[in-house]
Amino acid sequence: MHFTRRVTLKMMAAAGASLFLPGFGVRPADAAVTALKQSIAEAASRDADIAAFYRSRNFKPIFVSKSDNRRRSAILKAFEGASAHGLPAQQYDADELTALFKSAKTAKDRGRVEVEAAKRFLAFADHMRSGVINPREVDGTIVVDVPRYGRTETLQAFAASNPRAFIKKMVPEKPDYVRLQKEMLRLQKLVSKGGWGEKVSAKSIKPGASGAAVVQLRNRLIKMGYMRRSASQAYDAKLQRAVQEFQIAHGLVADGVAGAGTIKEVNISSRDRLGQVLVALERIRWTPKQLEDKHVWVNLPDFHVDLVEKGKSTFRSRVVIGKDTADRRTPEFSDVMEFMVINPSWYVPRSIVTKEYLPLMQRNPNAQSQLQILGSSGRPINRANIDFTKYNARTFPYSMKQPPSRGNALGLVKFMFPNRHNIYLHDTPSKNLFGRDVRAYSHGCVRVHKPFEFAYALLKAQERDPEGFFQSTLNRGKEKRVDLQKPLPVHLAYFTAFVDAKGKPQYRRDVYGRDTRILAALKNAGVTPEAARA
């Protein structure tokens, strides 16, 4: 007997499979079953998870038997519709798999097709539930905990379930996902018809202007759906309102003036917007299937924080996020807010002490005089006794602290969800940055424009008079930790494309360039934006 045949039979016997061998008085039908099982065992042996699944069922197929028609039909239909989810449909290739099913006549071929179908189904299931790519391999600041599912367990659950119902449950059950799918299909049609037409040639245009650039602006806004058809060549009231609507939908100051920032966003192509939507669909697949009934949501490129309760925002505030430099970008992750600190002290991060403040104090020992110098015991040390020029970033032995005050870098309250990234939300004495379109200026933490109101909203769940409690604690002037009786999930997310509850598409700038890297990775994995049609 051939060596590989002996090994396969040994594997099957060890798994408890019945051995039916030709020439031993076995019926032809039994021999065919044995040959199929043998072929499945051989084909599956190169994939430990798939092999474990088939061993657990004595190498009985789930795709190629006559009784498996519903399961075959379900996966082929799912693969055909994969592009409607922004998935790499060619990885599963419904047409090729259909041809393989039809052409597999021998037991050996049927066993190979059985295992091939299982492999493709597992790839599809993993992509649909956990995303096409691993975000941490694309960008180290994306540290979300992507949900993962066991491959053997997935096949076992699929084999024991209604196939179409099982596949339907794999699709993210979120209104945001469905709305983004519709936007993707809309953009694909636009791209196929040439997009939004000629770009606006002017750098900026003000109301009252006229000419070719105004016509270009008007025509693009008409194709985008922000105004009805018009023959006017003037920047009139109708065009101004359309510009304002566009600005609102793109996170810009809605002044109705087509300045440089607005023109830049208007000139972004429908193909590029489609890319943003594909990335957003992928990001949803990285998040938990169901978000908590109550949670804090910070969408970094939207520069806002929301307190969400049962799907609705009950509090909203502008935020400032980390500057777009390698050491300051705010990471994406989820954690749990446990407490707030009223009248907080600011313990200056080591990186800021050594990179920013030490050089200043070497030139002027009294620089940053609002900060205390702390020794190893944590007690303040007189600056006059320190020769700052003796130290460098590696040898500087002191830490620094700013006591509670209205000028404290953290303002008067901070909101803590302890994490290894040392990121949290906090107040700030610098309010001028909140009026800007792009608010990426911090060292990485998230500054909140309305921190007191945020504190009231959080305390509402545990205090009869949340504002009175907060203000009385604040007025004491002493640092005070206030635990949340019910810790609250916090999600720091990054969506440059989303569709609001009214069905209006919203787009934001890719402030950290993360979408660009993710889209490139998706394309490398086989996602084809323009051709991805349901």
GIJO-V5642 format. One line per field, one symbol per residue. ss: DSSP state (H for helix, E for strand, - for the rest). psi: psi as a letter, one per 40 degrees, with the letter a starting at -180 (. if undefined). A space follows every 50 residues. Layout:
ss = ???
psi = ???
This chain:
ss = --HHHHHHHHHHHH-------------HHHHHHHHHHHHHHHHH---HHH HHHHHH---------HHHHHHHHHHHHHHH-HHHH---HHH--HHHHHHH HHH---HHHHHHHHHHHHHHHHHHHHHHHH----HHHH---E-------- HHHHHHHHH---HHHHHHHH----HHHHHHHHHHHHHHHHHH-------- ----E----E-HHHHHHHHHHHHH---------E--HHHHHHHHHHHHH- -------E-HHHHHHH---HHHHHHHHHHHHHHHHH-------EEEEEEH HH-EEEEEE--EEEEEEEEEEE---------EEEEEEEEEEE---EE--H HHHHHHHHHHHHH--------EEE-----EE-HHH--HHH--------EE EE----------EEEE--------EE-----HHHH----EEE---EEE-- HHHHHHHHH------HHHHHHHHHH----EEEEEEEEEEEEEE---EEE- ----EEE------HHHHHHHHHHH----------
psi = iiddddddddddddeeihhhhieffhiddddddddddddddddedehddd dddddefffhiedeideeddddddddddddeddeefigddddgddddddd ddehdidddddddddddddddddddddddeidihddedheegfighhihh dddddddddeihddddddedhhghddddddddddddddddddeeaeahih didihiieiiaddddddddddddeeeiihieheigaddddddddddddee fihgeehgadddddddehidddddddddddddddeeiidhiidhihhhhd eefiiihhhfeiheihiiihaiigideehhihiiahhdiihhfiihhhid dddddddddddddhdeifeeiihhadeeiiihdeehgdeeiaddeheiii ihihideideaeiihhghieefhiiiiiegedeeeidhggeiedihhhdg ddddddddedeehdgdddddddddedeihhhhihdgihihhhighehihi deehhhiiigdeedddddddddddeehgddegi.
